[in-house]
């Protein structure tokens, strides 16, 4: 009888070794959005009220396109981050 109790206790204590480990999940948290993405876009390029050389025209056009492109990409990334955040379970 005593041997049976010892055997049972030994087996029961050993069962904990064979239990699969539980996964621990972190609670959801708010995503941190870069201040650069939250900032305002650059204003459109001011064109002087005079005749422009071809180089000046090209430089102003390029500056305006870069501003628009950078802002468009930043807003795209921001929209994607917000959508991912909204899809997370609460």
N, C-alpha and C positions, 0 to 999 in steps of 0.2 A: 504494500500500500504506500509506504513511504517512498519507495523507488518510483512509483507511478506519479506521485505528486512532484517529485524532483524532476522527472522526465517532462511532465506537463509544463512546469515553470520554465524549464530550459527551452522547450519548444516555443512557448509563448513569447519569451524574451527574445528569442532569435527571429521571430516573425517580423519584428520591426526592421531588421536588417534587409529584408526582402521587399519592403514596401517601396513602391516607386516614389520618387521625390515629387512633391507638389510644385507646380510652377507658381511663382509669385509675380503678379502683374502690378505694375506701377499705376496709380490712379491717373486719369487723363489730366493734362495741364494745358494752360493757355500757351499757344505758340507765341514766341517773341518775334515781332515783325520789325525789321530794320527801319530806323528813322529815315534812312535814305529813300526807302520805298514809300514812306508816308508823306514825304515832303512834296511841296508843290512842284509842278513842272516848270521848266524855264519858259519865260515869255517868248512870244514870237519875236524874231529879229526886226529891229527898227531899221527901216530903209531911209537914208538921208534924202531930203527933198532937193536933189540936184542930179545932174547927169553922173552916171557911174561908169567907171572903166570896166572892161570885161573881167579883169581880175577881181575888182571890188565886188562886182555882181556875183561872180563865182564864189568868192569867200563868204559873202553874206548868205547865199543860197546854201552852201555846205554847212555853215554854222546852224542855220535854221533846221535843216534836215537832220543833223546830229542831235539837236535838242529834241526834236519830235521823235526820232528813233529811240533815244535813251529813255524818254518819258514813256513811250508806248511799251517798251520792254519792261520797265519798272512796274507799270500798272498791270501788265499781264502777270508778272510774278506775284504781285500783291493779290490780284483776283484769285489766282490759283491757291495761294496760302489761305485765303479766307474760305474758299470752298472746301479745302481739306479740313480746316478747323470746324466748319459747320457740319461736316459729315461724321465727325467723331462722336461716338456715343457719350451721352452725358452721365 
